[in-house]
């Protein structure tokens, strides 16, 4: 440890003076107190009451939150930890680097702390003699990086999404279910908020919430803003209140068409008809409308949904992300109420095991997309276009020849956040989208084996429905999944899952699509989903023709190994400047593909690779290719039956 220079105006001792005498008196006193405490006091440091948390968000527009905490404790050593493994993110992504200005005091006197030299999220303290509590203070800062759930992507000039896991410390060794905490929040002037937390009191902009467990606090994010719209979407006959809480920078973003609101009301009704039970006391869809980020994070009685500013008001955005809110809501049953044993950890420091994420996320992905169609948020064509794109992506995934589906689940902590470059070769969190194929296959098997008397809906009711309850979590194992499925329809479910999870086939299993009466095909006309993704995501999808994914500026995002682009030597990160001696644009590339098919002729490209310009010839003559589902008239249309609404609510 190096000794830093003393501040201006303080007396400096000669360099020859022994080092102990060159330390100021205050530091010596603290060393003495710590030494005596270690010698004289039993090393308990036990927390003796509820934690108290205060978050001041008045500077949130600057991406700054001020946090103070009171931790009741006995004298002795104590280790406080900052959440690391965040539920739903399945990764050690707690933003510890965004914590600054950390200080601990007791009775007004500083308490020295030391970070653990292995676990960067743990802080060791020695509580002094006579102390009954420790106060912690720090700031959470955000950067301009608008990605993930960091404060930089959760704060704007007139709105914020508060994830409580980012603003707490808690004692190591106490299960978060067993540790009580009471939170208080100070909002900017005139801001309103939405959350699943119960309010104890409110004075002006200072809100005090009722005490809950640390688990429930972390599981209850808060949306706030100067423009916040609350919409009751509780269906007729429901006793539990369901709300859409929307925050945006503009009034136009909150002007949601009435038919869209009705579709979300139907979504709630469809989940009730699907599971026949609810495991929450009320439910809040918290919807952050800002920027370009699109994602969601599940919670038991709410969901943290991130959409672009016009994400609910614009039809093209709804075509792209119309399943998001349904996906996150399904997690209340599949993920929160029933949770894989490897994800059911007692705190946020213990690593998770994601081997069953193909159930946790895969089944949820399937149900969220089906519910989007059942509720009217998607048309049947929208659903089929999404399913066709999923099938084509996974059927043209070279990475599946070396990395099985099971490994994508086990490797989730390192795959989340991985680059989209070379994604087709690497594979990413494919257990989401391949889950849609897998659980569609399960659904069709149940319907076929039972001759139409049973469906996957019956499994959902058996496994995740039951009796309605307040928030509670019941872990499960792979054997529990197999047993529950066999109680619906006897089948070799273990063998099916083993085959799908361990397969190294270069092609995806599309059995569910075929059994449902459809087949994957390709046309030269992009679907409405393709058009929406190009318009809103600046994405140009040529993966199924020349084998590359670009943005509309010409930058290559991914290249599929074995395709004409790969053979020609193209790679992610390069940029397409010209096509057949014409300046690149999406239309110029499309025209060249069409002419190449009619002539036929190769593509002559000018490419930039960092500071170099290259000429590249791509040998390809098959024109544009976009995935679509085509009806197979030789089989019953089981897919339409799957998408049929269950609820009478319209």
C-alpha positions in Angstrom: 0.0 0.0 0.0 1.4 3.4 -0.9 1.1 6.4 1.3 -0.5 9.3 -0.5 0.8 12.9 0.0 -1.0 14.9 2.8 -3.3 17.7 1.8 -2.3 21.3 1.3 -1.6 23.1 4.5 -0.9 20.0 6.6 2.4 19.5 8.3 4.7 17.1 6.4 7.2 15.0 8.4 10.7 14.4 7.0 11.1 11.3 4.7 13.5 9.8 7.2 10.9 9.7 10.0 9.5 6.1 10.6 6.4 5.5 8.5 4.1 5.0 11.5 4.9 8.5 12.7 4.2 9.9 9.2 0.6 8.8 9.4 -1.8 11.3 10.9 -3.3 10.8 14.3 -6.8 10.0 13.0 -5.5 7.1 11.0 -3.5 5.7 14.0 -6.6 5.9 16.2 -8.6 3.9 13.6 -5.9 1.3 13.4 -6.0 1.0 17.2 -9.8 0.7 17.3 -9.8 -2.0 14.6 -7.0 -3.9 16.5 -8.8 -3.8 19.8 -12.1 -4.8 18.2 -10.5 -7.9 16.6 -8.9 -8.9 19.9 -11.7 -8.1 22.3 -15.0 -8.6 20.5 -16.6 -11.9 19.3 -16.5 -11.9 15.5 -20.3 -11.8 15.0 -21.2 -8.7 13.2 -24.7 -10.0 13.1 -27.4 -7.9 11.5 -30.0 -7.2 14.1 -32.8 -5.5 12.3 -34.2 -4.3 8.9 -31.9 -2.4 6.5 -32.9 1.1 5.6 -32.3 2.5 2.1 -32.6 6.0 0.8 -32.2 6.9 -2.8 -32.1 10.5 -4.0 -32.9 10.6 -7.7 -33.0 14.4 -8.1 -29.9 14.4 -10.2 -30.9 11.4 -12.3 -30.9 13.5 -15.5 -27.2 13.8 -15.0 -27.1 10.0 -14.5 -26.4 10.2 -10.8 -28.2 8.6 -7.9 -27.2 9.3 -4.3 -27.6 6.3 -2.0 -27.5 6.1 1.8 -28.1 3.0 3.9 -28.3 2.1 7.5 -27.3 -1.5 8.4 -28.1 -2.5 12.0 -25.3 -4.6 13.3 -23.3 -5.7 16.4 -19.6 -4.9 16.8 -17.2 -7.1 15.0 -16.4 -8.1 11.5 -19.1 -7.9 8.8 -19.0 -8.3 5.1 -21.3 -6.3 2.9 -21.9 -7.2 -0.7 -23.2 -5.5 -3.8 -25.5 -7.7 -6.0 -23.5 -9.5 -8.7 -25.6 -12.2 -10.3 -28.8 -10.4 -11.3 -32.0 -12.5 -11.7 -33.3 -12.6 -15.2 -30.0 -11.4 -16.6 -28.4 -14.8 -15.8 -25.0 -13.2 -15.6 -22.6 -11.5 -13.2 -23.5 -8.0 -14.5 -24.1 -6.0 -11.3 -22.5 -2.6 -12.2 -20.0 -2.4 -9.5 -17.7 -0.1 -11.5 -20.5 2.5 -11.5 -20.4 2.7 -7.7 -18.3 5.7 -6.6 -17.7 7.7 -3.4 -18.2 4.7 -1.2 -17.9 5.5 2.5 -18.9 3.8 5.8 -19.4 5.5 9.1 -20.7 4.6 12.6 -21.7 7.2 15.1 -20.3 9.9 12.8 -16.8 8.3 12.7 -15.4 6.7 9.6 -15.2 2.9 9.4 -12.4 1.6 7.2 -13.3 -0.9 4.6 -11.3 -3.3 2.4 -12.5 -4.9 -0.8 -12.1 -8.6 -1.0 -9.1 -9.5 -3.1 -11.0 -12.2 -5.0 -14.6 -11.1 -5.0 -14.7 -7.5 -6.1 -18.3 -7.2 -5.0 -17.6 -7.8 -1.3 -16.5 -5.3 1.3 -15.0 -6.2 4.7 -15.6 -3.9 7.7 -14.8 -4.1 11.4 -17.7 -2.5 13.3 -16.2 -0.6 16.3 -17.0 -1.3 19.9 -20.2 0.1 21.1 -21.7 0.5 17.6 -25.2 -0.7 16.8 -25.3 0.2 13.2 -23.2 1.2 10.2 -24.1 3.9 7.7 -23.1 3.4 4.0 -23.1 6.1 1.4 -22.3 6.0 -2.3 -23.3 7.3 -5.7 -24.4 5.2 -8.6 -23.3 6.8 -11.9 -24.3 6.2 -15.5 -22.3 6.7 -18.7 -23.5 7.5 -22.1 -23.5 3.8 -23.0 -27.2 3.2 -23.7 -27.2 -0.6 -23.5 -28.4 -3.2 -21.0 -29.9 -2.1 -17.7 -27.1 0.3 -16.7 -28.1 3.7 -15.3 -27.0 5.2 -18.6 -29.8 3.3 -20.3 -32.3 3.8 -17.4 -32.2 7.6 -17.0 -33.2 10.4 -19.3 -34.1 14.1 -18.9 -37.6 13.4 -17.8 -37.8 9.7 -16.9 -36.0 6.8 -15.2 -36.2 3.1 -14.5 -34.8 2.2 -11.1 -33.5 -1.3 -10.6 -33.0 -1.6 -6.8 -30.2 -4.2 -7.1 -28.0 -1.4 -8.3 -28.5 0.7 -5.2 -28.1 -1.7 -2.3 -25.6 -3.4 -0.2 -26.6 -6.3 2.0 -24.8 -8.5 4.6 -23.2 -11.7 3.3 -24.4 -14.9 4.9 -28.1 -13.9 5.3 -30.5 -15.2 2.6 -32.1 -12.3 0.8 -35.5 -13.8 1.5 -34.8 -13.5 5.2 -33.4 -9.9 5.2 -35.9 -7.1 5.6 -35.4 -3.7 4.0 -37.3 -0.5 3.9 -36.7 1.8 0.9 -37.2 5.5 0.5 -37.0 7.4 -2.8 -36.8 11.1 -3.5 -37.9 12.0 -7.0 -37.4 15.2 -9.1 -40.2 17.8 -8.7 -43.6 16.8 -10.3 -42.5 13.3 -11.3 -44.9 10.4 -10.9 -44.1 6.8 -10.5 -45.3 3.2 -11.0 -44.2 0.1 -9.2 -45.4 -3.1 -7.7 -44.1 -2.0 -4.2 -46.7 -0.9 -1.6 -46.3 2.7 -0.4 -46.1 3.3 3.3 -46.2 7.1 3.1 -45.5 10.0 0.7 -44.6 13.6 1.5 -44.1 15.6 -1.6 -41.5 13.9 -3.7 -40.3 11.6 -0.9 -41.9 8.2 -1.1 -41.4 5.6 1.7 -42.3 2.1 0.8 -43.5 -0.6 3.1 -40.8 -3.0 4.4 -40.2 -6.1 2.3 -37.5 -8.7 1.9 -34.4 -7.8 -0.1 -35.6 -10.4 -2.6 -38.9 -8.6 -3.1 -37.3 -5.2 -3.3 -34.9 -6.3 -6.1 -37.9 -8.0 -7.7 -39.9 -4.7 -7.9 -38.4 -2.1 -10.2 -39.8 1.4 -10.3 -40.6 3.6 -13.3 -40.8 7.3 -12.9 -41.1 10.4 -15.0 -42.5 13.8 -15.6 -44.7 12.2 -18.3 -46.1 9.0 -16.8 -49.4 7.5 -18.0 -51.2 4.8 -16.1 -53.7 2.6 -17.9 -55.9 0.0 -16.2 -56.0 -3.1 -18.4 -57.7 -5.4 -15.9 -60.1 -7.7 -17.9 -63.7 -8.0 -16.8 -64.1 -10.5 -14.0 -60.5 -10.3 -12.8 -60.0 -9.5 -9.1 -56.3 -8.6 -9.4 -55.5 -5.2 -10.8 -53.3 -5.0 -13.9 -51.8 -1.8 -15.1 -49.7 -0.4 -18.0 -47.4 2.2 -16.6 -45.8 4.2 -19.4 -43.1 6.8 -19.3 -41.7 8.8 -22.3 -40.1 12.1 -23.2 -43.0 13.1 -25.5 -46.7 13.1 -25.2 -47.0 11.5 -28.7 -45.3 8.3 -27.4 -48.0 7.9 -24.8 -50.8 8.3 -27.3 -51.4 4.6 -27.6 -54.3 3.5 -30.0 -57.3 2.2 -28.2 -57.3 -1.0 -30.1 -53.7 -1.6 -28.9 -54.8 -1.0 -25.3 -57.6 -3.5 -25.9 -55.1 -6.1 -27.1 -53.0 -5.8 -23.9 -56.2 -6.2 -21.9 -56.8 -9.4 -23.9 -53.2 -10.4 -23.2 -54.0 -10.4 -19.5 -57.1 -12.4 -20.1 -55.3 -14.9 -22.3 -52.7 -15.6 -19.6 -55.5 -16.3 -17.2 -57.1 -18.7 -19.6 -53.8 -20.3 -20.3 -52.5 -20.9 -16.7 -55.9 -20.9 -14.9 -54.1 -19.3 -11.9 -52.1 -16.3 -10.9 -49.1 -16.1 -8.6 -49.1 -12.4 -7.8 -51.4 -10.0 -6.0 -51.4 -7.3 -8.8 -49.3 -6.7 -11.9 -47.6 -3.7 -13.4 -46.2 -3.6 -16.9 -43.5 -0.9 -16.5 -42.8 0.4 -20.0 -39.8 2.7 -20.7 -40.2 4.4 -24.0 -36.9 6.0 -25.0 -33.9 5.6 -27.3 -33.5 2.5 -29.4 -32.9 -0.3 -26.9 -35.4 -3.2 -26.9 -35.4 -5.7 -24.1 -37.3 -6.8 -21.0 -36.6 -8.1 -17.6 -39.0 -10.2 -15.7 -40.3 -9.8 -12.1 -42.9 -11.6 -10.1 -45.5 -8.8 -9.9 -44.2 -6.5 -12.7 -41.9 -6.4 -15.7 -39.3 -3.9 -16.8 -39.9 -3.4 -20.5 -37.6 -1.2 -22.7 -38.9 0.0 -26.0 -38.1 2.8 -28.4 -40.0 6.0 -27.9 -42.7 5.1 -30.3 -42.5 1.4 -29.5 -46.2 1.1 -28.6 -47.7 3.8 -30.8 -46.0 2.7 -34.1 -47.3 -0.4 -35.9 -43.9 -1.4 -37.3 -42.4 -1.4 -33.9 -45.2 -3.5 -32.6 -44.6 -6.0 -35.4 -41.0 -6.3 -34.3 -41.6 -6.4 -30.5 -45.3 -7.2 -30.1 -44.4 -10.2 -28.0 -42.2 -8.5 -25.5 -44.7 -7.7 -22.7 -46.3 -11.1 -23.1 -42.9 -12.8 -22.8 -42.0 -11.0 -19.6 -45.4 -11.6 -18.1 -45.2 -15.3 -18.8 -42.1 -15.3 -16.6 -44.3 -14.7 -13.6 -45.3 -18.3 -13.9 -42.3 -19.7 -15.8 -39.3 -18.4 -14.1 -40.6 -16.7 -10.9 -43.2 -19.1 -9.6 -41.5 -22.2 -11.1 -37.8 -21.8 -11.4 -34.9 -24.2 -12.4 -33.1 -25.3 -9.3 -29.8 -24.0 -10.6 -31.3 -20.5 -10.8 -32.9 -20.6 -7.3 -29.9 -19.2 -5.4 -30.2 -17.8 -1.9 -28.6 -14.5 -2.7 -27.1 -12.5 -5.6 -23.5 -13.6 -5.1 -23.8 -17.3 -5.7 -23.3 -18.2 -9.3 -26.3 -19.6 -11.2 -26.5 -22.7 -13.3 -28.3 -22.2 -16.6 -28.7 -25.8 -17.8 -32.5 -25.4 -17.9 -32.7 -22.0 -19.6 -34.2 -23.8 -22.6 -37.2 -24.2 -20.3 -37.0 -20.9 -18.4 -36.4 -18.8 -21.5 -37.2 -21.2 -24.3 -40.8 -22.1 -23.2 -41.4 -18.4 -22.3 -40.3 -17.4 -25.8 -42.7 -19.8 -27.4 -45.6 -18.8 -25.1 -44.9 -15.1 -25.4 -45.1 -15.3 -29.2 -48.3 -17.5 -29.2 -49.9 -15.1 -26.7 -49.1 -12.1 -29.0 -51.2 -13.8 -31.7 -53.9 -15.0 -29.3 -54.3 -11.5 -27.9 -54.3 -9.7 -31.3 -51.0 -7.9 -30.8 -49.8 -9.9 -33.8 -51.9 -11.2 -36.7 -51.4 -14.9 -37.6 -49.3 -13.7 -40.5 -47.1 -11.7 -38.1 -46.6 -14.9 -36.0 -45.8 -17.0 -39.0 -43.3 -14.5 -40.4 -41.5 -14.5 -37.0 -41.5 -18.3 -36.8 -40.2 -18.5 -40.4 -37.3 -16.1 -39.6 -36.4 -18.1 -36.4 -36.5 -21.3 -38.4 -34.3 -19.9 -41.2 -31.8 -18.4 -38.8 -31.3 -21.6 -36.8 -31.4 -23.8 -39.9 -28.5 -21.8 -41.3 -26.5 -21.6 -38.1 -23.0 -23.1 -38.8 -22.2 -22.9 -35.1 -24.7 -25.7 -34.3 -22.3 -28.2 -35.8 -19.9 -27.7 -32.9 -21.9 -26.2 -30.1 -25.1 -28.0 -29.1 -28.2 -26.2 -27.8 -27.5 -27.4 -24.2 -24.1 -25.6 -24.3 -25.7 -22.3 -25.2 -27.7 -22.6 -22.0 -24.8 -23.6 -19.8 -22.7 -20.8 -21.4 -25.3 -18.2 -21.0 -23.3 -16.0 -18.6 -20.6 -15.5 -21.3 -22.9 -15.5 -24.3 -25.1 -12.7 -23.1 -23.6 -9.5 -24.4 -21.4 -11.2 -26.9 -20.7 -9.5 -30.2 -23.1 -10.0 -33.1 -20.0 -10.4 -35.3 -19.5 -14.1 -36.2 -22.6 -14.9 -34.2 -23.8 -17.5 -36.7 -20.5 -19.4 -36.2 -20.3 -18.9 -32.4 -24.0 -19.2 -31.6 -25.5 -16.9 -29.0 -28.3 -17.3 -26.5 -30.1 -19.6 -29.0 -32.1 -21.3 -26.2 -34.6 -18.4 -26.6 -35.5 -18.8 -30.3 -34.7 -22.5 -30.6 -37.0 -22.9 -27.6 -39.8 -21.6 -29.8 -39.1 -24.5 -32.2 -38.6 -27.1 -29.5 -41.8 -26.2 -27.5 -43.8 -26.0 -30.7 -42.7 -29.5 -31.4 -43.7 -30.6 -27.9 -47.1 -28.9 -28.4 -47.7 -30.8 -31.7 -46.7 -34.1 -30.2 -49.1 -33.7 -27.3 -51.9 -32.8 -29.7 -51.1 -35.7 -32.0 -50.6 -38.3 -29.3 -53.8 -37.3 -27.6 -55.8 -37.0 -30.8 -56.5 -33.4 -30.1 -57.8 -33.8 -26.5 -54.6 -32.3 -24.8 -52.3 -29.5 -25.6 -49.2 -27.8 -24.2 -51.7 -25.5 -22.4 -52.6 -28.5 -20.2 -48.9 -28.9 -19.3 -48.7 -25.2 -18.3 -51.7 -25.6 -16.0 -50.3 -28.7 -14.4 -46.8 -27.4 -14.0 -47.2 -23.7 -13.5 -50.8 -23.1 -12.7 -52.5 -25.0 -9.9 -54.0 -22.8 -7.2 -53.5 -19.0 -7.2 -51.0 -17.8 -4.7 -49.2 -14.6 -3.6 -45.6 -14.4 -4.9 -43.8 -17.7 -4.1 -41.0 -19.7 -5.8 -40.9 -23.5 -6.3 -37.7 -24.9 -7.8 -37.8 -27.7 -10.4 -35.4 -30.1 -12.1 -35.3 -31.8 -15.5 -37.0 -34.8 -14.0 -39.9 -32.7 -12.8 -40.4 -31.4 -16.4 -40.5 -35.0 -17.8 -42.8 -36.2 -15.0 -45.3 -33.3 -15.6 -45.3 -33.9 -19.4 -45.9 -37.6 -18.9 -48.9 -36.8 -16.6 -50.4 -35.0 -19.6 -49.4 -37.4 -22.4 -47.1 -40.4 -22.0 -44.1 -40.1 -24.4 -40.4 -40.5 -24.5 -39.9 -36.8 -23.5 -36.5 -37.6 -21.9 -35.3 -39.0 -25.2 -36.7 -36.1 -27.3 -35.1 -33.5 -25.1 -31.8 -35.3 -25.0 -31.8 -35.5 -28.8 -32.6 -31.9 -29.3 -30.2 -30.6 -26.6 -27.2 -32.6 -27.7 -27.6 -32.6 -31.4 -24.7 -31.4 -33.6 -26.8 -31.5 -36.8 -26.0 -28.6 -39.1 -29.7 -28.1 -39.5 -32.4 -27.2 -37.0 -35.2 -29.6 -36.0 -38.3 -28.2 -37.8 -40.5 -31.1 -37.0 -43.0 -28.9 -35.0 -43.5 -26.6 -38.1 -44.0 -29.6 -40.4 -46.4 -31.5 -38.0 -48.4 -28.2 -37.6 -49.1 -28.3 -41.3 -46.6 -25.8 -42.6 -43.1 -25.8 -44.2 -40.2 -23.4 -44.4 -39.6 -21.9 -47.8 -37.9 -18.9 -49.3 -39.2 -16.2 -51.7 -37.7 -13.2 -53.3 -40.1 -10.8 -51.6 -39.3 -9.6 -48.0 -42.0 -10.1 -45.4 -43.6 -7.3 -43.5 -41.4 -8.2 -40.6 -38.3 -7.9 -42.8 -39.5 -4.5 -44.0 -40.1 -3.3 -40.5 -36.7 -4.5 -39.3 -35.0 -2.7 -42.1 -37.0 0.5 -41.5 -36.7 0.6 -37.7 -33.5 -1.4 -36.9 -31.5 -0.3 -40.0 -30.9 -3.9 -40.7 -30.4 -5.4 -44.2 -30.8 -9.2 -44.0 -29.0 -11.0 -46.9 -28.1 -14.0 -44.8 -30.2 -16.4 -46.8 -28.8 -15.3 -50.2 -25.2 -14.1 -50.3 -24.8 -15.0 -46.6 -24.3 -11.7 -44.7 -26.2 -9.4 -42.4 -25.5 -5.6 -42.9 -26.8 -2.4 -41.6 -28.2 0.1 -44.1 -24.9 2.1 -44.1 -23.2 -1.0 -45.6 -21.3 -2.2 -42.5 -21.2 -6.0 -42.4 -22.5 -7.2 -39.1 -22.2 -11.0 -39.6 -21.1 -13.4 -42.3 -22.3 -17.0 -42.4 -19.4 -19.5 -42.9 -19.7 -21.5 -46.1 -21.9 -19.0 -47.9 -20.8 -17.0 -51.0 -19.8 -14.0 -48.9 -17.6 -16.1 -46.7 -16.0 -17.9 -49.7 -15.2 -14.5 -51.2 -13.3 -13.5 -48.1 -15.8 -11.0 -46.5 -15.9 -10.6 -42.7 -17.8 -8.7 -40.0 -16.5 -5.2 -39.5 -15.9 -4.6 -43.2 -18.0 -2.0 -45.0 -19.6 -2.3 -48.4 -18.9 0.8 -50.4 -20.0 0.0 -54.0 -21.8 -2.8 -55.8 -21.1 -3.3 -59.5 -19.4 0.1 -59.6 -22.5 1.9 -58.1 -22.4 3.5 -54.7 -23.9 1.1 -52.2 -27.5 1.4 -51.0 -29.9 -1.3 -50.0 -31.8 -0.9 -53.2 -28.6 -1.0 -55.3 -27.7 -4.3 -53.7 -31.2 -5.7 -54.3 -31.1 -4.6 -57.9 -27.7 -6.3 -58.4 -29.0 -9.5 -56.9 -31.9 -9.5 -59.2 -29.8 -8.8 -62.3 -27.3 -11.5 -61.2 -30.1 -14.0 -61.3 -31.5 -12.9 -64.6 -28.1 -12.6 -66.4 -26.5 -14.4 -64.5 -23.5 -12.3 -63.3 -21.4 -12.2 -60.2 -21.3 -9.3 -57.7 -18.3 -7.0 -58.0 -17.9 -5.2 -54.6 -15.7 -2.5 -53.3 -15.0 -3.1 -49.6 -13.2 -1.1 -46.8 -11.4 -3.1 -44.2 -10.1 -0.6 -41.7 -7.9 1.7 -43.7 -7.7 -0.5 -46.8 -9.9 -0.6 -49.9 -10.5 -4.0 -51.5 -12.3 -5.3 -54.6 -14.1 -8.5 -54.0 -16.1 -10.8 -56.4 -19.0 -12.7 -54.9 -20.2 -15.6 -57.1 -23.9 -15.9 -56.5 -26.8 -16.0 -59.0 -29.9 -17.1 -57.1 -31.4 -13.6 -56.3 -33.0 -12.4 -53.1 -34.2 -15.0 -50.6 -36.4 -14.4 -47.6 -37.9 -17.0 -45.3 -41.6 -17.6 -45.2 -44.0 -20.3 -44.0 -45.9 -22.1 -46.7 -49.1 -24.1 -46.0 -48.8 -27.9 -46.5 -52.3 -28.9 -47.5 -51.6 -32.6 -46.9 -51.8 -32.0 -43.1 -54.3 -30.3 -40.8 -53.5 -26.7 -39.9 -52.6 -27.3 -36.3 -50.7 -24.0 -36.1 -54.0 -22.0 -36.5 -55.5 -24.0 -33.7 -52.5 -23.2 -31.5 -52.9 -19.5 -32.2 -56.7 -19.5 -31.6 -57.7 -17.3 -28.5 -58.7 -19.1 -25.3 -60.4 -16.1 -23.7 -63.8 -14.6 -24.5 -62.5 -11.1 -23.8 -62.4 -9.0 -26.9 
